[in-house]
Amino acid sequence: MAWLRVERGTAPLVVAIPHAGTHLAGLHDQFASPWLARRDADWYVAELYGFARELGATLVSTCISRSVIDCNRDPSGASLYPGMATTELCPTTTFDGEPLYPSAGPDAAEIARRREAWFDPYHAALAAELARLRESHPAVVLYDAHAIRSQIPRLFPGDLPQFNIGTNDGTSCAPELTAAVAEACARSGESWVANGRFKGGWTTRHYGAPAAGIHAIQMELAMRGYLAEPPVPAPDCWPAPLAADPPILPTLRAVLAACLAFAKGSH
C-alpha cells in the first residue's frame, strides 16, 4: 500500500502523521478546487520529524489528503468539539468554511468506502505498531504530530500559540509526560498551551490508555515556526517553502527526547 508508510523502530515511541498527505486519490474532479482540497494539509510535518528515525522511533504516515478522509476524526461522525467549528470525517468545507465540493459532499456509501480504503488500514497499522512495541516496553508514547496556520478566525481567535499540547484534558497520558513536554516547549521562549483549543483528536483519545502503558499526546504546531506564512494563502504563495533551518526544530528534538525519557523511565 504505497499510500501508507510504516517505518519501524525499536524505541518506545510512535510518531503518527495523519495529515501531511496531499494525494487526492483520483477524486480531483469531485472537488471544487484541487488546490483548496490540499490547502489545509499539515505542510512539511513529515520532513520536520524526519530526525525521529535517528531516535529509533516508529513513524506511521499517510499520503492521502485529509480532504479525502480525516484519519484523526471519530469514525462514527461524532464531533470531537461539540458546539465548536470543526471539519468532518470526510470534510465538506475547508478550515475557513469554503465548500470543498461544488454541490453535495460524499454520501454515506462513499464515506463508508473511503473509511474502508484508508481510515481503517491506517489505524490497523498504528494499533499493530503500538502492540508490537508494548510487548518489549513497559510504556510506549504515541506522539500525534500536526501543524496548522497560525491564524484561522473560524476556528480560534487571534494567533494560535506556537506549541499546542493535547492530552484530552489529562486523560490520555500520565501527567509527568505532559509536564516534560510542556517544559521543553517553555524552554524555547515561545508561546505554548496544554489542552487549549486543541485537546487531541480521535487518535489521542482512542489510543491513550496510561494504565495499560500507552501514553498518547498530540502536538499541534503553529506553522509560523517553520515557514513564512502569507497574510492570505493563495495558489501563488501557498504552501510557503519550508525554512532552510526551521527555528522550531531544536524544540521538537527536545520534545521527542522528553517523550523517550519518560517512556524509558516508566515502570
C-alpha positions as CSV (number, residue, x, y, z in Angstrom):
1,M,0.0,0.0,0.0
2,A,2.1,2.9,-1.3
3,W,-0.2,5.5,0.3
4,L,0.6,4.1,3.8
5,R,4.1,4.3,5.2
6,V,5.2,2.4,8.3
7,E,8.9,2.9,9.3
8,R,9.6,0.6,12.2
9,G,11.9,1.4,15.0
10,T,12.6,-0.3,18.4
11,A,12.4,2.6,20.8
12,P,9.2,3.1,22.8
13,L,7.9,6.0,20.7
14,V,5.5,6.1,17.7
15,V,5.2,9.3,15.7
16,A,1.9,9.4,13.8
17,I,1.5,11.8,10.9
18,P,-2.1,11.6,9.6
19,H,-2.5,15.0,7.9
20,A,0.7,15.7,5.9
21,G,-0.6,14.0,2.7
22,T,-1.8,15.8,-0.4
23,H,-2.8,12.9,-2.6
24,L,-6.5,13.2,-3.7
25,A,-6.8,9.5,-4.6
26,G,-8.3,10.1,-8.1
27,L,-11.0,12.4,-6.7
28,H,-9.7,15.6,-8.2
29,D,-12.7,16.2,-10.4
30,Q,-15.1,15.8,-7.4
31,F,-13.6,18.8,-5.5
32,A,-14.4,22.4,-6.2
33,S,-10.7,23.0,-6.4
34,P,-7.8,20.6,-6.1
35,W,-5.7,23.4,-4.5
36,L,-8.4,24.1,-2.0
37,A,-8.6,20.4,-1.2
38,R,-4.9,20.4,-0.4
39,R,-4.6,23.8,1.3
40,D,-5.2,22.6,4.9
41,A,-2.6,19.9,4.9
42,D,-0.1,19.8,7.8
43,W,2.6,21.0,5.5
44,Y,6.1,19.6,6.0
45,V,5.3,17.8,9.2
46,A,6.9,14.6,7.9
47,E,10.1,16.5,7.0
48,L,10.2,18.3,10.4
49,Y,10.0,15.0,12.3
50,G,12.4,13.1,10.0
51,F,15.0,13.2,12.8
52,A,12.8,10.8,14.8
53,R,14.2,7.9,12.8
54,E,17.6,8.6,14.4
55,L,16.0,8.2,17.8
56,G,14.7,4.7,16.9
57,A,11.1,5.9,16.8
58,T,8.4,4.2,14.6
59,L,6.8,6.5,12.1
60,V,3.3,5.9,10.7
61,S,2.1,8.3,8.0
62,T,-0.4,8.5,5.1
63,C,-0.1,10.5,1.9
64,I,-3.9,10.7,1.5
65,S,-5.2,14.3,1.8
66,R,-7.4,15.0,4.9
67,S,-10.0,16.4,2.5
68,V,-10.5,12.8,1.2
69,I,-10.8,11.4,4.7
70,D,-9.5,12.7,8.0
71,C,-7.7,9.9,9.9
72,N,-7.9,11.9,13.1
73,R,-11.7,12.2,13.4
74,D,-14.2,9.9,15.1
75,P,-15.2,7.3,12.5
76,S,-18.8,7.4,13.9
77,G,-19.1,11.0,12.7
78,A,-19.4,12.4,16.3
79,S,-17.8,15.8,16.7
80,L,-14.7,16.0,18.8
81,Y,-15.5,19.6,19.8
82,P,-19.3,19.8,20.2
83,G,-20.6,23.3,19.6
84,M,-17.3,24.5,18.0
85,A,-16.4,24.9,14.3
86,T,-14.6,21.8,13.0
87,T,-14.4,19.5,10.0
88,E,-16.0,16.1,9.5
89,L,-14.6,12.6,8.9
90,C,-14.9,13.4,5.2
91,P,-14.7,17.2,5.2
92,T,-17.2,19.2,3.2
93,T,-15.5,22.6,4.0
94,T,-12.1,24.0,4.5
95,F,-10.9,25.3,7.9
96,D,-12.1,28.7,6.7
97,G,-15.5,27.5,5.8
98,E,-15.3,27.4,2.0
99,P,-17.1,24.5,0.4
100,L,-14.9,21.7,-0.8
101,Y,-17.5,20.3,-3.3
102,P,-19.4,22.2,-6.0
103,S,-22.6,20.5,-4.7
104,A,-23.3,17.9,-2.1
105,G,-20.4,16.2,-0.5
106,P,-19.9,12.4,-0.3
107,D,-22.9,10.4,0.7
108,A,-23.0,7.6,3.4
109,A,-21.9,4.9,1.0
110,E,-19.0,6.9,-0.3
111,I,-17.9,7.8,3.3
112,A,-18.0,4.1,4.2
113,R,-15.9,3.3,1.1
114,R,-13.3,5.8,2.0
115,R,-13.2,4.7,5.6
116,E,-12.6,1.1,4.5
117,A,-10.0,2.1,1.9
118,W,-7.9,4.4,4.0
119,F,-9.0,5.2,7.6
120,D,-9.3,1.6,8.8
121,P,-5.9,0.4,7.3
122,Y,-4.1,3.4,8.8
123,H,-5.4,2.7,12.2
124,A,-4.9,-1.0,11.9
125,A,-1.2,-0.2,11.2
126,L,-1.0,2.2,14.1
127,A,-2.6,-0.2,16.5
128,A,-0.2,-3.0,15.3
129,E,2.9,-0.9,15.9
130,L,1.8,0.1,19.4
131,A,1.1,-3.5,20.3
132,R,4.5,-4.6,18.9
133,L,6.4,-2.1,20.9
134,R,4.3,-2.7,24.0
135,E,5.5,-6.3,24.0
136,S,9.0,-5.2,24.8
137,H,8.5,-1.9,26.7
138,P,6.5,-1.2,29.9
139,A,5.4,2.1,28.4
140,V,5.1,3.5,24.9
141,V,4.4,7.1,23.9
142,L,2.2,7.7,20.9
143,Y,3.0,11.2,19.6
144,D,0.4,12.5,17.2
145,A,2.1,15.2,15.0
146,H,0.2,18.1,13.5
147,A,0.5,21.7,12.3
148,I,-1.9,24.4,11.3
149,R,-1.8,28.0,10.1
150,S,-1.3,30.5,12.9
151,Q,-4.5,32.4,12.2
152,I,-7.8,30.8,11.3
153,P,-10.6,33.1,12.8
154,R,-13.3,30.5,12.1
155,L,-11.5,28.0,14.4
156,F,-9.8,30.2,17.0
157,P,-9.3,33.9,17.8
158,G,-6.1,35.7,17.3
159,D,-2.7,33.9,16.9
160,L,-2.5,30.3,17.9
161,P,0.2,29.5,20.5
162,Q,3.4,28.1,18.9
163,F,3.1,24.8,20.7
164,N,-0.3,23.3,21.4
165,I,-0.2,20.1,23.6
166,G,-3.3,17.9,23.7
167,T,-4.0,15.1,26.1
168,N,-7.8,15.1,26.2
169,D,-7.7,17.2,29.4
170,G,-5.1,15.0,31.0
171,T,-6.7,11.6,30.4
172,S,-4.7,10.2,27.5
173,C,-1.2,10.2,29.2
174,A,0.5,10.4,32.6
175,P,0.8,14.0,33.9
176,E,4.5,13.5,34.1
177,L,4.7,13.2,30.3
178,T,2.6,16.4,29.8
179,A,4.9,18.2,32.2
180,A,8.0,17.1,30.5
181,V,6.8,18.1,27.0
182,A,5.5,21.4,28.4
183,E,8.9,22.1,30.0
184,A,10.6,21.5,26.7
185,C,8.2,23.9,25.0
186,A,8.6,26.5,27.7
187,R,12.4,26.5,27.4
188,S,12.0,27.7,23.8
189,G,10.7,31.0,24.9
190,E,7.8,30.6,22.5
191,S,4.1,30.5,23.5
192,W,2.6,27.2,24.4
193,V,-0.6,25.8,25.9
194,A,-1.8,22.4,27.1
195,N,-5.4,21.4,26.3
196,G,-6.3,24.8,24.9
197,R,-8.2,25.0,21.6
198,F,-6.7,21.6,20.6
199,K,-7.1,18.9,23.2
200,G,-6.2,16.0,21.0
201,G,-8.1,14.3,18.2
202,W,-9.5,10.9,17.8
203,T,-6.1,9.2,17.7
204,T,-5.1,10.7,21.1
205,R,-8.4,9.9,22.7
206,H,-8.8,6.5,21.2
207,Y,-5.4,5.0,22.0
208,G,-4.4,6.9,25.1
209,A,-4.6,4.3,28.0
210,P,-2.0,5.2,30.6
211,A,-3.0,2.4,32.9
212,A,-2.2,0.0,30.0
213,G,1.1,1.5,29.2
214,I,0.0,3.6,26.2
215,H,0.5,7.3,26.7
216,A,-0.9,9.4,23.8
217,I,-0.2,13.1,23.3
218,Q,-0.9,15.4,20.4
219,M,1.2,18.3,19.3
220,E,-0.3,21.0,17.1
221,L,2.3,23.4,15.8
222,A,1.6,26.9,14.5
223,M,3.2,26.9,11.1
224,R,5.0,30.2,11.6
225,G,7.6,28.3,13.5
226,Y,9.0,26.7,10.3
227,L,7.7,28.7,7.3
228,A,6.8,32.3,6.4
229,E,3.0,32.5,6.5
230,P,1.4,34.8,3.9
231,P,-1.4,37.1,5.2
232,V,-3.8,35.2,2.9
233,P,-2.9,31.8,1.4
234,A,-3.3,31.7,-2.4
235,P,-2.2,29.4,-5.1
236,D,0.8,31.6,-5.9
237,C,2.1,31.7,-2.4
238,W,0.9,28.6,-0.5
239,P,2.4,26.5,0.7
240,A,5.3,28.7,1.5
241,P,8.7,26.9,1.4
242,L,10.0,25.1,4.4
243,A,12.6,27.2,6.2
244,A,16.2,26.0,5.5
245,D,16.9,25.9,9.2
246,P,13.5,25.8,11.0
247,P,13.6,27.7,14.3
248,I,11.2,25.2,15.8
249,L,13.4,22.2,15.2
250,P,15.6,22.3,18.4
251,T,12.4,22.3,20.5
252,L,10.9,19.4,18.6
253,R,14.1,17.5,19.2
254,A,13.8,18.3,22.9
255,V,10.1,17.3,22.9
256,L,10.7,13.9,21.4
257,A,13.7,13.4,23.7
258,A,11.4,14.1,26.7
259,C,8.9,11.6,25.3
260,L,11.6,8.9,25.1
261,A,13.0,9.7,28.5
262,F,9.5,9.4,30.0
263,A,8.8,6.1,28.3
264,K,12.2,4.5,29.2
265,G,11.8,5.7,32.8
266,S,8.3,4.4,33.3
267,H,7.7,1.1,35.2
